Every structure is written in structure tokens, then in C-alpha cells.
Amino acid sequence: MTQYQTDFQADSAQLPALYQILEQAQKEIDNPTLQFPLIFSFIWDGIEFECSIDKPRHGQSRLSLKARLGYLPFSAENPDGRRHMIAILEQSRLRDHDQITKDAQGLISFSSLTDIAEPTDLHDIIKALAIILFSIETTFSRLHGCFSPIS
């Protein structure tokens, strides 16, 4: 298993910052001593994501993306914020294989599992990662600033 931490802070409104994240990941992917699964993390729009890429087999790859978004505010702490977040989460239109969940402690998490079923290389997986990030951007931007911080 290989782990990498990118040190780029990306703002979703800045395409060059996304390019830097993907360029850094691409450099690591081209490393001939790479061991799978490849695990790296990056920050996108203030949210830390962990990405895992399984070793391509028969031209197919699996891309897993996870993020802890923050805690749902308590009713006594911020009742309007809590109602607002719940409404956004219920109205979220994510891809079928993306999921936003809430655990018993109120931690909101995002997970995505994408099987890339056509012949592909790791360069294509990085492109898929960019598509996933752009597809969730609207939902995440609506939630921005609503969470209680993760400690």
C-alpha cells in the first residue's frame, strides 16, 4: 500500500488548483515503484478527501473516494442550521453510486465507489476523479459552512 498526502489547498472555483492536485497525483501514479492500492488524500473546497485506487486488472479499475464532511449541529446549538442541512441532504441529487450518510453521533460522511469497466489506465482514473469532484460540487457548496467542525 502506498500513501501520499498532497499539500495543495483547492478552491472549487479555481480550475488551476484542481489541475495542480491532479498533476501531483499523476506524478505519483507514474512512479514505477508504486504499490497498490494507491491511497492519497487532498483538500477540495475545504474538505479533506481520501482516495483509493485498486490495481488495474483486465483493463478495469476501482476508484473509492471518501470524506468526513462534519457534524450536524445539535437542535439547541443551531436549529435553523440543522434544518437547513437536513433539507439540503434530503434534496441532494448525487450519482447513483455516491452516498452521503449520517452516523449515530451526527457525523456526515460522503463516499463514492466507481468501477471503470472499460479498458483504462491510471491517467483515465485521474480524469474520472475530476468528474466526480465536479459532480458533487453543487451539493457540497450548498453545505459549506453549515457543519460543526471535526475535532
C-alpha positions as CSV (number, residue, x, y, z in Angstrom):
1,M,0.0,0.0,0.0
2,T,1.3,3.4,-0.9
3,Q,0.1,6.6,0.7
4,Y,0.5,10.2,-0.4
5,Q,-0.7,13.5,1.0
6,T,-1.0,16.3,-1.4
7,D,-0.2,19.7,0.0
8,F,-2.4,21.7,-2.3
9,Q,-5.4,23.6,-1.0
10,A,-8.1,23.7,-3.7
11,D,-11.0,26.1,-4.1
12,S,-13.7,24.6,-6.3
13,A,-13.9,27.9,-8.2
14,Q,-10.3,27.6,-9.3
15,L,-9.7,25.2,-12.1
16,P,-5.9,25.7,-11.9
17,A,-5.9,24.4,-8.3
18,L,-7.7,21.2,-9.4
19,Y,-5.2,20.9,-12.2
20,Q,-2.4,21.1,-9.5
21,I,-4.0,18.3,-7.4
22,L,-4.4,16.1,-10.4
23,E,-0.9,16.9,-11.7
24,Q,0.6,15.9,-8.3
25,A,-1.5,12.6,-8.3
26,Q,-0.3,11.9,-11.9
27,K,3.3,12.3,-10.8
28,E,2.8,9.7,-8.1
29,I,0.9,7.4,-10.4
30,D,3.8,7.4,-12.9
31,N,6.1,6.2,-10.2
32,P,7.5,2.8,-11.3
33,T,7.8,1.5,-7.7
34,L,4.2,2.2,-7.0
35,Q,2.4,-0.4,-4.8
36,F,-1.4,-0.8,-4.9
37,P,-3.8,0.0,-3.6
38,L,-2.7,3.6,-4.1
39,I,-4.1,5.8,-1.4
40,F,-3.8,9.6,-1.3
41,S,-5.6,12.5,0.2
42,F,-6.2,16.0,-0.9
43,I,-8.3,19.0,0.1
44,W,-11.0,20.2,-2.2
45,D,-13.2,23.2,-1.3
46,G,-12.1,23.0,2.3
47,I,-12.9,19.3,2.6
48,E,-10.3,16.6,3.0
49,F,-10.9,13.6,0.7
50,E,-9.2,10.2,0.8
51,C,-8.9,8.4,-2.5
52,S,-8.0,4.8,-3.0
53,I,-7.2,3.3,-6.4
54,D,-7.0,-0.5,-6.8
55,K,-4.5,-2.1,-9.1
56,P,-6.0,-2.2,-12.6
57,R,-7.0,-5.7,-13.6
58,H,-8.0,-6.7,-17.1
59,G,-8.4,-3.1,-18.0
60,Q,-10.7,-2.4,-15.1
61,S,-10.1,-0.2,-12.1
62,R,-11.9,0.7,-8.9
63,L,-11.9,4.2,-7.5
64,S,-13.0,4.9,-4.0
65,L,-13.4,8.4,-2.6
66,K,-14.3,9.2,1.0
67,A,-14.7,12.4,3.0
68,R,-15.8,13.3,6.5
69,L,-17.9,16.5,6.0
70,G,-18.5,17.5,9.6
71,Y,-21.1,17.1,12.3
72,L,-24.8,18.0,12.0
73,P,-25.4,20.8,14.6
74,F,-27.5,20.0,17.6
75,S,-31.0,21.4,17.7
76,A,-30.2,23.5,20.7
77,E,-26.9,24.7,19.2
78,N,-28.2,25.9,15.8
79,P,-31.8,24.8,15.0
80,D,-32.0,26.7,11.7
81,G,-28.7,25.4,10.5
82,R,-29.7,21.9,11.4
83,R,-33.0,22.2,9.5
84,H,-31.2,23.8,6.5
85,M,-28.6,20.9,6.4
86,I,-31.2,18.2,6.6
87,A,-33.2,19.8,3.8
88,I,-30.1,20.0,1.6
89,L,-29.1,16.4,2.3
90,E,-32.6,15.2,1.5
91,Q,-32.7,17.1,-1.8
92,S,-29.2,16.1,-2.9
93,R,-29.0,14.7,-6.3
94,L,-25.9,12.6,-6.3
95,R,-24.8,10.0,-8.8
96,D,-26.3,6.6,-8.0
97,H,-23.1,5.2,-6.6
98,D,-22.4,8.3,-4.4
99,Q,-23.7,8.4,-0.9
100,I,-24.0,10.9,2.0
101,T,-24.6,9.3,5.4
102,K,-25.1,10.3,9.0
103,D,-23.9,8.1,11.8
104,A,-25.3,7.9,15.4
105,Q,-23.1,10.8,16.5
106,G,-24.3,13.1,13.7
107,L,-21.1,12.8,11.6
108,I,-21.9,13.4,7.9
109,S,-19.7,11.5,5.5
110,F,-19.5,11.2,1.8
111,S,-18.4,8.0,-0.1
112,S,-18.2,7.2,-3.7
113,L,-17.3,3.9,-5.4
114,T,-16.7,4.0,-9.1
115,D,-15.9,0.9,-11.3
116,I,-14.3,2.0,-14.5
117,A,-15.2,-1.0,-16.7
118,E,-13.7,-0.2,-20.0
119,P,-10.0,-0.6,-20.8
120,T,-8.3,2.2,-18.9
121,D,-5.0,3.3,-17.5
122,L,-4.3,5.3,-14.4
123,H,-4.4,8.6,-16.3
124,D,-8.1,7.9,-17.1
125,I,-8.8,7.2,-13.4
126,I,-7.5,10.7,-12.5
127,K,-9.9,12.1,-15.1
128,A,-12.7,10.2,-13.5
129,L,-11.8,11.7,-10.1
130,A,-12.1,15.2,-11.6
131,I,-15.6,14.3,-13.0
132,I,-16.7,13.1,-9.6
133,L,-15.5,16.2,-7.9
134,F,-17.3,18.5,-10.3
135,S,-20.5,16.4,-10.0
136,I,-20.6,16.8,-6.2
137,E,-19.5,20.5,-6.2
138,T,-23.0,22.0,-6.1
139,T,-24.2,19.9,-3.2
140,F,-21.0,20.5,-1.2
141,S,-21.0,24.2,-1.9
142,R,-24.6,24.5,-0.5
143,L,-23.4,22.7,2.7
144,H,-20.3,24.8,3.1
145,G,-20.0,26.4,6.5
146,C,-23.1,24.6,7.9
147,F,-21.2,21.8,9.8
148,S,-19.9,21.7,13.3
149,P,-16.1,21.2,13.0
150,I,-14.5,17.8,13.1
151,S,-12.1,17.6,16.1
